[in-house]
Amino acid sequence: ETVYHSILTDDYNGLAALPWVPLVLLFGPSRWVFVAGIVNLALFPVYLLLYLFIKGRCRRAVPAAAAVFCMFPMLFYTSVTGFIDVAGLPPALGALLLWLRIPRLKEVRGGPDDAAGTSYAELCRYFAAGCLLALTVLLRRWYAFFAVSFFAAALLDCLIFKKPALPLITAAASFAFTLLFFFQPFVSGLLIRNYADLYSDFSFDLPVDLRYFFYYYGLFVILILITGGLSLLSQLKTRRPAAFLLVQPAFCFALFVSVQSHGQQHLLLYIPALTLLAALWVTTLAGRFEARRTRAAALALYALLAFCALPPLAHPLLLKTRPGTITDIKTCAPLPSFIYVPPVREDADRVLHLVWYLDKAVGAGGKTLGVLASSLKLNIDILKNAESSLNLISAASASRDYLVWLPEIDSRDSFPGRLFDCDYLLVADPVQLSLGPGSQRCVDLPARQLLSGAGIGKAYRPAGYTFLIDGGAIRVRLFEKQREVTAAERDTLLRAYDGG
């Protein structure tokens, strides 16, 4: 019931974490258990589906599958760095496989192509594809971009290749029925909101998005996939799936950037189509070399696979400067340019001391604390998950309910929220923002009034110690409410916010 309610009301619901519950009950809450759950319950099923597809289409399945996996190191990296959004990939990839019904090895060599069949069994397959697409959207609502681009590519598939409309109608009907019948409040309350306005502060120029895309995928890999996809269009057996797998991610990208810019988790939208396109191209290529049945052909195939797979796999091993934000990426990277080694906070001990002090000073007294900071250095999630991020087990971290979430993004959140109800407010000096004061005035304005003692700052007084984090560059200060904020002080803040 709790998970169902979170699906209907929360932007980041608990459905994706539900399969992890048995692991937590067995091994306890820790970051290792969390990451192991992502790898075993989300990443491994993706690899398994791709391997089974490759195995059905070529004899050298192991090296072919290894090459495909190595071409996309960001998938592994995103999984082991703790992005639970990977949970949407197995159903998304499953929906593609069910819809395309790409011929297996024996069918490629002369068997019938029943990809467009409309028998009862085929309709059940399309119905299942629609249900899987609905599941991806329920796991994370931004997978709706994948679903919409899927149906757009499917419509073109039917029109261009003159396929019956019944499969598309069946998939769309099962998708709509699953969402509207069982989760109608989710659709009306979360899914069809105007995200272009809500996330306007997250929108950057198209070149910024492209550079970020290539930062994780690499221009080299994308060019290989485009070249391979175009070569597949020249073959009768692979023309239809290749066209679908080229169109769907391109349309998905165009649709997404028209609303907002990508975060790392959003780049997972392209994994199902791109990995399947790579698998289709590699297996088709392997079939040509295998037909020659010579050692030279086998060595040539291995050399080609190594040429495609090793550069993107190896480049993230090189030490390089890690960009602070998406706008810090200035060039289109030829190879994936992230670093496998995750960032490590040198001030982790200081953050832990801050959290433990707040547990005693605020949490133990039954008070509430609002966090007026929203950056990679300090935000409410860092405080809530300080121990688990360091793989430390603490009962306090699981029950840190005294921390109150406050608005962070002007275009997305309703200001002032619970700002005036908090007994304490935590502020950083300099004020910690992730998008800049023009997009986060709901954090910047009250934080500055507290630091200067003006406006609502008159109702608070400094309490406790000043904590230094980030090597002393950031001073974290705690303010305790002495009296209620007056109507005049509240109006002054709101006028400054509305007039900004």
C-alpha positions in Angstrom: 0.0 0.0 0.0 2.9 2.4 0.8 4.6 1.7 -2.5 1.3 2.1 -4.4 0.7 5.5 -2.7 4.2 6.6 -3.5 3.6 5.8 -7.2 0.6 8.0 -7.2 2.1 11.0 -5.4 5.9 11.0 -5.4 8.2 12.0 -8.3 10.7 9.3 -7.1 8.5 6.5 -5.9 9.3 3.3 -4.1 8.5 0.9 -6.8 12.0 0.8 -8.1 13.3 -0.1 -4.7 10.8 -2.8 -3.9 12.9 -5.7 -5.3 15.7 -4.6 -3.0 13.7 -5.1 0.2 14.6 -8.8 0.6 18.3 -8.0 0.3 18.1 -5.3 2.9 16.2 -7.7 5.3 18.8 -10.4 4.8 22.0 -8.4 4.8 21.0 -5.1 6.5 21.0 -1.6 5.1 24.4 -0.5 3.6 25.7 1.0 0.4 27.2 -2.4 -0.7 23.8 -4.1 -0.4 22.2 -1.3 -2.3 24.7 -1.4 -5.2 24.7 -5.2 -5.2 21.0 -5.0 -5.6 21.2 -2.7 -8.6 23.8 -4.9 -10.3 22.0 -8.2 -9.7 18.4 -7.1 -10.1 18.8 -4.5 -12.9 22.1 -4.5 -14.6 22.5 -8.3 -14.9 19.0 -8.8 -16.5 20.0 -6.3 -19.2 23.2 -8.1 -19.9 21.4 -11.4 -19.9 18.8 -10.3 -22.4 21.4 -9.0 -24.7 23.5 -12.1 -24.4 20.5 -14.4 -25.1 19.7 -12.2 -28.2 23.3 -12.4 -29.4 23.6 -16.1 -28.7 20.5 -16.7 -30.9 22.1 -14.9 -33.8 25.8 -16.0 -33.9 28.1 -18.8 -32.8 30.7 -16.6 -31.2 28.3 -15.2 -28.6 30.8 -14.6 -25.8 33.2 -12.3 -27.6 30.3 -10.6 -29.5 28.5 -10.0 -26.2 31.6 -8.8 -24.5 32.2 -6.3 -27.3 28.7 -4.9 -27.0 29.0 -4.6 -23.2 32.3 -2.8 -23.4 31.0 -0.3 -25.9 28.8 1.1 -23.2 30.8 1.5 -20.0 28.4 4.2 -18.8 25.8 1.5 -18.2 28.1 -0.3 -15.7 29.3 3.0 -14.2 25.8 4.4 -13.7 24.8 1.1 -12.0 27.7 0.8 -9.6 27.5 4.5 -8.6 24.0 3.9 -7.3 21.5 5.1 -9.8 18.4 3.0 -9.1 16.9 4.3 -12.4 18.7 1.4 -14.1 15.7 -0.7 -12.9 13.7 0.7 -15.9 16.1 -0.8 -18.5 15.1 -4.5 -18.4 11.4 -3.9 -19.2 12.4 -1.2 -21.8 14.7 -3.6 -23.5 12.2 -6.4 -23.2 9.6 -4.2 -24.9 11.9 -3.6 -27.8 12.7 -7.3 -28.2 9.0 -8.2 -28.1 8.0 -5.6 -30.7 10.8 -6.1 -33.2 11.0 -9.9 -33.1 14.4 -9.9 -34.8 15.0 -13.2 -36.6 17.3 -15.7 -35.0 20.3 -17.4 -36.7 18.3 -20.2 -38.3 15.6 -17.7 -39.6 18.3 -15.4 -41.1 19.4 -18.4 -43.2 16.2 -18.7 -45.0 13.5 -19.2 -42.4 10.2 -17.3 -42.5 10.1 -13.7 -41.1 7.0 -13.6 -38.8 7.8 -10.3 -37.3 4.5 -8.8 -38.5 2.3 -11.8 -37.5 -1.1 -11.0 -36.1 -2.0 -14.4 -34.7 -3.3 -14.7 -31.1 0.2 -15.5 -29.8 1.7 -12.5 -31.6 -1.0 -10.1 -30.2 -0.2 -11.4 -26.7 3.4 -10.5 -27.4 2.5 -6.9 -28.4 0.2 -6.7 -25.4 3.1 -7.7 -23.1 5.3 -5.0 -24.8 2.7 -2.3 -23.9 2.6 -3.5 -20.3 6.4 -3.4 -20.1 6.4 0.1 -21.4 3.9 1.1 -18.7 6.1 -0.5 -16.1 9.1 1.6 -17.2 7.0 4.8 -16.8 5.8 3.7 -13.4 9.4 3.0 -12.3 10.5 6.5 -13.3 8.1 8.9 -14.9 10.7 10.3 -17.3 10.8 6.9 -19.1 7.6 8.4 -20.7 10.0 9.9 -23.2 11.1 6.4 -24.1 7.5 5.2 -24.3 6.4 8.1 -26.5 9.3 7.7 -28.9 8.8 4.0 -28.9 5.2 4.4 -30.2 6.3 7.1 -32.7 8.9 4.8 -34.1 6.3 1.9 -34.1 3.9 4.1 -36.1 6.6 4.9 -38.7 7.5 1.2 -38.7 3.9 0.3 -39.6 3.6 3.0 -42.3 7.0 2.6 -44.0 7.1 -1.2 -44.0 3.3 -1.6 -44.5 2.8 -3.6 -41.4 -0.7 -4.2 -39.9 -1.9 -1.6 -37.5 -3.3 -4.2 -35.0 0.0 -4.8 -33.2 0.5 -1.1 -32.6 -3.1 -0.7 -31.4 -2.7 -3.7 -29.1 0.5 -2.4 -27.6 -0.9 1.1 -27.2 -4.1 -0.2 -25.7 -2.3 -2.3 -23.1 0.0 0.6 -22.2 -2.9 3.0 -21.8 -5.1 0.5 -20.0 -2.4 -0.3 -17.4 -1.7 3.3 -16.6 -5.3 4.6 -16.7 -7.1 1.8 -15.0 -4.7 1.0 -12.2 -2.8 4.3 -11.9 -5.0 7.1 -13.1 -4.1 9.5 -10.3 -0.4 9.0 -11.3 -1.2 10.0 -14.9 -3.3 13.0 -14.0 -1.2 14.1 -11.0 2.4 13.5 -12.2 2.7 12.3 -15.7 0.9 15.1 -17.7 2.2 18.1 -15.8 3.8 20.9 -17.8 7.4 19.8 -17.3 8.7 22.3 -19.8 7.8 25.0 -17.3 8.5 23.0 -14.2 12.1 22.2 -15.4 12.8 25.4 -17.3 15.7 26.1 -14.9 17.2 22.7 -15.9 17.2 23.6 -19.6 20.5 24.4 -21.3 21.4 25.0 -24.9 21.4 22.0 -27.3 25.2 22.0 -27.6 25.5 21.6 -23.8 23.3 18.5 -24.0 25.2 17.1 -26.9 28.5 17.5 -25.1 27.1 15.9 -22.0 25.7 13.0 -24.1 29.1 12.4 -25.7 30.9 12.7 -22.4 29.2 9.4 -21.3 28.8 7.7 -24.7 31.6 9.0 -26.8 31.4 10.3 -30.4 33.4 7.3 -31.5 30.8 4.8 -30.4 27.9 6.8 -31.8 29.5 7.1 -35.2 30.2 3.3 -35.2 26.5 2.7 -34.4 25.3 5.1 -37.1 27.6 3.5 -39.6 26.6 0.0 -38.6 22.9 0.9 -38.6 23.1 2.4 -42.1 24.8 -0.8 -43.3 22.0 -2.9 -41.8 19.4 -0.8 -43.7 20.8 -2.3 -46.9 19.9 -5.8 -45.9 16.3 -7.1 -46.2 16.4 -9.1 -42.9 17.7 -6.3 -40.8 16.2 -3.3 -42.5 13.1 -3.0 -40.3 14.7 -3.4 -36.9 17.7 -1.2 -37.9 15.4 1.6 -39.0 13.4 1.4 -35.7 16.6 1.4 -33.5 18.0 4.4 -35.3 14.8 6.5 -35.2 13.6 5.8 -31.7 16.6 7.1 -29.7 16.9 10.1 -32.1 13.3 11.0 -31.5 13.6 10.4 -27.8 16.6 12.8 -27.6 14.8 15.5 -29.6 11.7 15.2 -27.4 13.7 15.3 -24.1 15.8 18.3 -24.9 12.7 20.2 -25.9 11.6 19.9 -22.2 14.8 19.9 -20.2 18.5 19.0 -20.2 19.8 15.6 -19.3 21.1 14.4 -16.0 23.2 11.3 -15.9 20.2 9.1 -15.1 18.3 10.4 -18.1 21.1 9.1 -20.5 19.8 5.6 -19.6 16.9 6.4 -22.0 19.1 5.5 -25.0 20.7 2.3 -23.6 17.9 -0.1 -24.8 17.9 1.0 -28.4 21.7 1.6 -28.7 22.8 -1.6 -27.1 20.3 -3.6 -29.2 21.5 -1.8 -32.4 25.1 -2.7 -31.5 24.1 -6.3 -30.8 22.3 -6.5 -34.1 25.2 -5.0 -36.0 27.8 -7.2 -34.3 25.9 -10.4 -34.8 25.2 -9.6 -38.5 28.9 -8.8 -39.0 29.9 -12.0 -37.1 27.6 -14.0 -39.4 29.5 -12.8 -42.5 32.9 -13.7 -41.1 31.6 -17.1 -39.8 30.3 -17.9 -43.3 33.9 -18.0 -44.5 34.9 -20.6 -42.0 38.6 -19.7 -42.0 41.0 -18.8 -39.2 41.9 -15.5 -40.8 38.2 -14.5 -40.9 37.9 -15.3 -37.2 41.0 -13.3 -36.3 39.7 -10.4 -38.4 36.4 -10.5 -36.5 38.1 -10.5 -33.2 40.3 -7.6 -34.2 37.3 -5.6 -35.4 35.4 -6.3 -32.1 38.5 -5.2 -30.1 38.8 -2.0 -32.2 35.1 -1.1 -31.4 35.1 -2.2 -27.7 38.5 -1.5 -26.1 38.9 2.3 -26.7 35.6 3.2 -25.0 36.2 0.7 -22.2 39.8 1.9 -21.5 39.5 5.6 -21.8 37.6 6.1 -18.5 40.6 4.4 -16.8 42.8 7.5 -17.6 43.1 10.1 -14.9 41.4 13.4 -15.9 39.8 16.4 -14.5 36.2 15.7 -13.4 33.8 18.5 -14.5 31.8 20.2 -11.7 28.6 20.7 -13.7 27.2 19.9 -17.1 28.3 23.4 -18.4 31.9 22.7 -17.5 32.1 20.2 -20.4 33.5 22.2 -23.3 34.1 19.7 -26.1 32.4 16.7 -27.7 34.4 13.9 -26.3 35.6 11.3 -28.9 35.5 8.6 -26.2 33.6 8.2 -22.9 35.4 10.7 -20.6 34.0 10.0 -17.2 36.3 8.3 -14.6 35.5 4.9 -13.2 36.7 5.8 -9.8 33.8 7.7 -8.1 34.5 11.0 -6.4 35.6 10.8 -2.8 34.9 13.6 -0.3 38.0 14.6 1.6 35.8 16.2 4.2 33.6 13.2 4.9 34.6 13.1 8.5 33.5 16.8 8.9 30.1 16.0 7.3 29.6 13.1 9.7 30.4 15.3 12.7 27.9 17.9 11.4 25.2 15.3 11.0 25.8 13.7 14.4 25.7 17.1 16.1 22.4 17.8 14.4 21.0 14.5 15.6 21.7 15.5 19.2 21.0 19.2 19.0 17.9 19.1 16.9 16.6 15.5 16.4 16.9 14.4 20.1 14.8 17.4 21.2 12.0 16.6 18.9 12.6 19.7 16.8 12.6 20.2 13.1 15.4 21.5 10.8 15.1 23.0 7.3 18.1 22.8 5.0 18.7 26.0 3.0 21.4 24.5 0.8 21.2 22.8 -2.6 24.6 21.9 -4.1 26.8 18.9 -4.5 28.7 20.0 -1.4 25.7 20.3 0.9 22.0 19.4 0.6 19.4 17.5 2.5 20.1 14.2 0.9 23.8 14.3 1.9 22.7 14.8 5.5 20.1 12.0 5.4 22.3 9.5 3.7 25.7 10.4 5.2 26.4 7.0 6.8 25.0 4.8 4.1 27.0 6.7 1.5 30.1 5.7 3.4 28.8 2.2 4.0 28.4 2.9 7.7 25.3 1.5 9.5 23.5 3.8 11.8 20.1 3.7 13.3 19.8 7.5 13.3 20.3 7.7 9.5 17.2 5.5 9.0 15.0 7.7 11.2 16.3 11.2 10.5 12.8 12.5 10.2 13.5 15.9 11.8 15.1 17.1 8.5 12.5 19.0 6.5 12.7 19.3 2.8 12.4 22.9 1.6 11.9 24.3 -2.0 15.1 24.2 -4.1 14.2 25.1 -7.7 12.1 28.1 -8.5 10.4 26.7 -11.6 9.6 23.3 -10.0 8.9 23.9 -6.3 6.2 25.9 -4.5 7.8 28.6 -2.3 8.0 29.0 0.7 6.8 25.5 1.6 7.5 24.7 5.3 10.2 27.3 5.7 8.4 29.3 8.4 7.4 26.2 10.4 10.9 24.9 11.1 12.4 25.3 14.5 15.9 25.4 13.1 17.4 26.4 9.7 20.7 25.2 8.4 22.6 27.7 6.1 25.9 27.6 4.3 28.2 30.6 3.8 28.7 31.1 0.9 25.1 30.0 0.0 25.2 26.6 -1.7 23.3 26.5 -5.0 23.5 24.1 -7.9 21.9 26.2 -10.7 22.7 29.7 -9.6 20.7 32.3 -7.7 18.5 33.3 -10.7 17.1 29.8 -10.7 17.2 29.1 -6.9 16.0 32.3 -5.3 13.8 30.1 -3.0 17.1 29.0 -1.4 19.3 32.1 -2.0 17.0 34.8 -0.6 16.1 33.3 2.8 19.6 32.1 3.3 21.1 35.5 2.7 18.5 37.1 5.1 19.5 34.7 7.8 23.3 35.3 7.3 22.8 39.1 7.4 20.2 39.2 10.1 17.8 41.1 7.9 14.1 40.2 7.1 13.2 36.8 8.4 16.7 36.6 9.9 15.5 38.8 12.7 13.4 36.0 14.1 16.4 33.6 14.4 19.7 33.5 16.3 22.9 31.6 15.6 22.9 28.3 17.6 25.8 26.0 18.3 29.0 25.7 16.4 30.0 26.8 12.9 31.2 23.7 10.9 33.8 24.0 8.2 33.5 21.6 5.3 35.1 21.4 1.8 38.5 22.2 3.3 37.3 25.2 5.2 35.8 26.9 2.1 32.2 26.5 3.3 31.0 27.6 6.7 27.8 25.7 7.8 25.8 27.6 10.4 22.7 26.6 12.4 20.0 29.1 13.2 17.3 28.7 15.9 13.9 30.3 15.8 13.4 32.8 18.6 9.9 33.9 17.7 7.4 33.6 14.9 8.2 35.4 11.7 6.0 38.5 11.5 3.6 39.2 8.6 5.8 42.1 7.5 8.9 40.0 7.4 7.2 37.3 5.5 5.8 39.8 3.0 9.2 41.4 2.5 10.7 38.0 1.6 7.8 37.0 -0.7 7.9 40.4 -2.5 11.6 40.0 -3.1 11.0 36.5 -4.4 8.1 37.5 -6.7 9.9 40.6 -8.0 13.2 38.8 -8.7 
